[in-house]
Amino acid sequence: MTEETIQPKVLEPVFNHANGRLLMPETRYWPTDMWKSPWSLPTYRRGAAVLAGLILGIAGVAWFIGEIGPRLAPIYTLAEQFALSYGVPAFWIAVVWTFIKGVFVLLAPALNALFAVWWERKISAHIQSRMGPMYVGWWHGALQTLADGIKLFLKEDIVPDCADKVVHWLAPVVVLIPAILVFAPVPFGKDLIYANIDIGTVYVFAVGGVSVMGIIMAGWSSGNKFSLLGGLRSAAQLVSYELPRTFAVLPVIMLAGTLNIADIAGFQAGYWGGIVPRWFIFYPVVGQVAFIVFLIASVAETNRVPFDIPEAESELVAGFNTEYSGMKFALFFLSEFAYVLLSCLLMSSFFFGGGAAPLPFLDFLPSWAWFLSKTLILMFCFLWFRWTFPRFRVDRLMDFNWKFLLPVSLLNIAAGGVLIWLLS
């Protein structure tokens, strides 16, 4: 046997006609070298044209559909009259209508998780100069998250022998149910709300705070010291950052004079000088500080980077959900993205006028389209932060809250009082 036959055969890189070619040493460039003048590249111009076409197409569909909320009341009236004509009691009509609205509220976090996970993968891929999901689905791996959901549904549910079986099973339920209920008083557009509660702001913060109990239950019941540490970290972090997050909203409530989320969004209708929206984000100093504090605290409340201490993979394996698999793990994941969506919806309502158009001549689009557009832009910030900032050290995370965010939020309440006095 000769030396030539002993040597392994070296395979040459093969050109991939669908998605480019493998990087070779002589063609390996940094993105800054490849993208010195991106608009000169045909692929960049084509991608920008596709994106612009998608935005214009979605805007056209929204314009064609128009306002949805005001149409619901006549539909309910017709359905009620039809049912009463057949002797159906009015009580059951209201129950069925409430159930139908509840299904749509339930769909909001579920569909959001399917979209947000795919979107986060694509954003992270572009930030890291790679493709992300491409093959599962008809366009850019659009069905990848659905495939992952089916995979998680079919996976075996494994429970450690040393775990508290009942508490281990209840933990994801306790996390998920509040993550769905909190959407009830949030307006998705004009008259597009499940429950128009007068104390909607208090309701959201109160119900949303219950989920931390589920995280503690998950960490304690797993019989794993890393899970327990993640649960305790989560309790400390969520309780701490809930304070400046709540205090950040107080100046908004003081200026609007109501706790109703829909009324707070409606209070910001109109324009200063016919151009500048009357959104709370444009109120001098008070609005900007309140928004920044609320944004930072919301990122911490949702356990997102750089505040993902409860799940820190490099320290705690996966934190409180280490011993969960299959659909139980998926429920934790779904609730995390549900709270990301909730935070963005609240910021749109509290600081960006809800469904109000940014300029008067753009009000031809329905309120729900503008509301969701603002929410998606804010959600992009959450996904963007993950690949930009390093994780906080746990002691610095707590110091940042108690020594900076909390004092700033309290001072901003006083500044809000001064602003109200000046405006009166």
DAJO-V173733 format. One record per residue. RES is the residue in three letters. D_CENTER is the distance of its C-alpha to the mean C-alpha in Angstrom with 1 decimal. Layout:
# DAJO-V173733
RES/D_CENTER
RES/D_CENTER
This chain:
# DAJO-V173733
MET/63.4
THR/62.8
GLU/60.2
GLU/58.6
THR/57.8
ILE/56.3
GLN/53.7
PRO/50.3
LYS/49.5
VAL/46.9
LEU/44.5
GLU/43.7
PRO/40.2
VAL/39.7
PHE/38.2
ASN/35.0
HIS/35.5
ALA/32.0
ASN/30.0
GLY/32.5
ARG/34.8
LEU/34.8
LEU/35.1
MET/38.7
PRO/40.1
GLU/41.7
THR/38.6
ARG/35.9
TYR/34.4
TRP/31.7
PRO/29.0
THR/30.6
ASP/33.9
MET/32.6
TRP/30.6
LYS/33.1
SER/33.3
PRO/30.4
TRP/31.5
SER/34.8
LEU/33.2
PRO/33.4
THR/30.3
TYR/28.2
ARG/29.6
ARG/29.1
GLY/25.4
ALA/25.0
ALA/26.9
VAL/24.8
LEU/21.6
ALA/23.4
GLY/24.8
LEU/21.4
ILE/20.1
LEU/23.5
GLY/23.6
ILE/20.3
ALA/21.5
GLY/24.8
VAL/23.4
ALA/21.5
TRP/24.8
PHE/26.8
ILE/24.7
GLY/24.7
GLU/23.6
ILE/22.7
GLY/22.8
PRO/26.5
ARG/27.6
LEU/26.5
ALA/29.1
PRO/32.1
ILE/30.9
TYR/30.8
THR/34.2
LEU/35.7
ALA/34.4
GLU/35.8
GLN/39.1
PHE/39.4
ALA/38.7
LEU/41.1
SER/43.7
TYR/43.7
GLY/43.9
VAL/40.4
PRO/39.8
ALA/37.3
PHE/35.6
TRP/34.6
ILE/33.4
ALA/31.0
VAL/29.8
VAL/29.2
TRP/27.3
THR/25.1
PHE/24.5
ILE/23.7
LYS/21.1
GLY/19.7
VAL/19.4
PHE/17.1
VAL/14.9
LEU/14.9
LEU/14.1
ALA/10.9
PRO/8.9
ALA/11.5
LEU/11.3
ASN/7.6
ALA/8.4
LEU/11.5
PHE/10.2
ALA/7.3
VAL/9.9
TRP/12.6
TRP/11.0
GLU/10.5
ARG/14.1
LYS/15.4
ILE/14.1
SER/15.5
ALA/18.6
HIS/19.4
ILE/19.0
GLN/21.5
SER/23.7
ARG/23.4
MET/22.6
GLY/19.9
PRO/20.0
MET/22.9
TYR/25.0
VAL/23.2
GLY/22.7
TRP/24.5
TRP/22.5
HIS/21.0
GLY/20.3
ALA/18.1
LEU/19.1
GLN/18.6
THR/15.6
LEU/17.8
ALA/20.7
ASP/18.9
GLY/18.0
ILE/21.7
LYS/22.8
LEU/21.0
PHE/22.4
LEU/25.9
LYS/25.8
GLU/28.0
ASP/26.8
ILE/28.5
VAL/29.2
PRO/31.2
ASP/34.7
CYS/34.3
ALA/31.1
ASP/31.2
LYS/30.7
VAL/29.7
VAL/27.3
HIS/25.8
TRP/25.2
LEU/23.9
ALA/21.3
PRO/18.5
VAL/19.4
VAL/19.2
VAL/15.7
LEU/14.5
ILE/16.5
PRO/15.1
ALA/11.5
ILE/12.9
LEU/15.4
VAL/13.2
PHE/12.3
ALA/16.0
PRO/16.7
VAL/13.8
PRO/15.5
PHE/14.2
GLY/17.4
LYS/21.0
ASP/22.2
LEU/19.2
ILE/18.4
TYR/19.1
ALA/20.8
ASN/21.8
ILE/22.3
ASP/24.2
ILE/22.7
GLY/19.1
THR/17.8
VAL/19.8
TYR/18.8
VAL/15.0
PHE/15.9
ALA/18.7
VAL/17.1
GLY/13.9
GLY/16.5
VAL/18.2
SER/15.8
VAL/17.3
MET/20.5
GLY/19.4
ILE/18.5
ILE/21.9
MET/23.5
ALA/22.2
GLY/23.5
TRP/26.8
SER/27.6
SER/27.2
GLY/30.5
ASN/29.1
LYS/29.5
PHE/26.5
SER/24.3
LEU/26.0
LEU/25.4
GLY/21.7
GLY/21.5
LEU/23.6
ARG/21.6
SER/18.5
ALA/20.5
ALA/21.9
GLN/18.7
LEU/16.6
VAL/19.7
SER/20.5
TYR/17.4
GLU/17.0
LEU/20.2
PRO/19.4
ARG/16.0
THR/18.2
PHE/21.0
ALA/18.9
VAL/18.5
LEU/22.2
PRO/23.6
VAL/21.4
ILE/22.8
MET/26.2
LEU/26.3
ALA/25.0
GLY/27.2
THR/25.0
LEU/22.3
ASN/21.3
ILE/17.9
ALA/19.3
ASP/22.4
ILE/20.6
ALA/19.0
GLY/22.5
PHE/24.3
GLN/22.9
ALA/24.6
GLY/27.3
TYR/28.2
TRP/30.3
GLY/33.3
GLY/31.9
ILE/29.5
VAL/27.1
PRO/24.4
ARG/24.8
TRP/21.2
PHE/21.0
ILE/19.7
PHE/23.2
TYR/25.1
PRO/27.1
VAL/26.0
VAL/24.6
GLY/21.6
GLN/20.7
VAL/21.2
ALA/19.2
PHE/16.2
ILE/16.5
VAL/17.0
PHE/14.0
LEU/11.8
ILE/13.6
ALA/13.6
SER/9.9
VAL/9.6
ALA/12.6
GLU/11.5
THR/8.7
ASN/11.5
ARG/10.2
VAL/13.2
PRO/15.4
PHE/15.0
ASP/14.9
ILE/18.4
PRO/18.1
GLU/17.5
ALA/19.5
GLU/20.9
SER/23.8
GLU/24.9
LEU/23.9
VAL/23.7
ALA/20.3
GLY/20.6
PHE/20.4
ASN/19.6
THR/22.4
GLU/24.7
TYR/22.4
SER/22.6
GLY/22.0
MET/20.0
LYS/19.8
PHE/17.9
ALA/15.7
LEU/14.9
PHE/13.8
PHE/11.5
LEU/10.2
SER/9.7
GLU/7.9
PHE/5.0
ALA/5.9
TYR/5.9
VAL/2.7
LEU/2.9
LEU/6.2
SER/6.5
CYS/6.0
LEU/8.2
LEU/10.5
MET/11.0
SER/11.9
SER/14.2
PHE/15.7
PHE/16.3
PHE/16.2
GLY/18.2
GLY/15.9
GLY/17.5
ALA/20.3
ALA/21.3
PRO/21.6
LEU/25.3
PRO/27.8
PHE/28.9
LEU/25.4
ASP/25.2
PHE/26.5
LEU/23.0
PRO/21.7
SER/19.4
TRP/16.6
ALA/16.6
TRP/16.4
PHE/13.7
LEU/11.4
SER/12.7
LYS/11.8
THR/8.2
LEU/8.2
ILE/10.3
LEU/8.2
MET/5.3
PHE/8.6
CYS/9.7
PHE/7.4
LEU/8.7
TRP/12.0
PHE/12.6
ARG/12.8
TRP/15.8
THR/17.3
PHE/17.9
PRO/20.0
ARG/19.2
PHE/20.8
ARG/23.9
VAL/23.5
ASP/26.2
ARG/24.9
LEU/21.4
MET/23.2
ASP/25.6
PHE/23.0
ASN/21.6
TRP/25.0
LYS/27.1
PHE/24.9
LEU/21.7
LEU/23.4
PRO/26.6
VAL/24.9
SER/22.9
LEU/26.2
LEU/28.1
ASN/25.7
ILE/26.4
ALA/30.1
ALA/29.5
GLY/27.8
GLY/31.0
VAL/33.1
LEU/31.1
ILE/31.7
TRP/35.3
LEU/35.7
LEU/34.2
SER/36.3
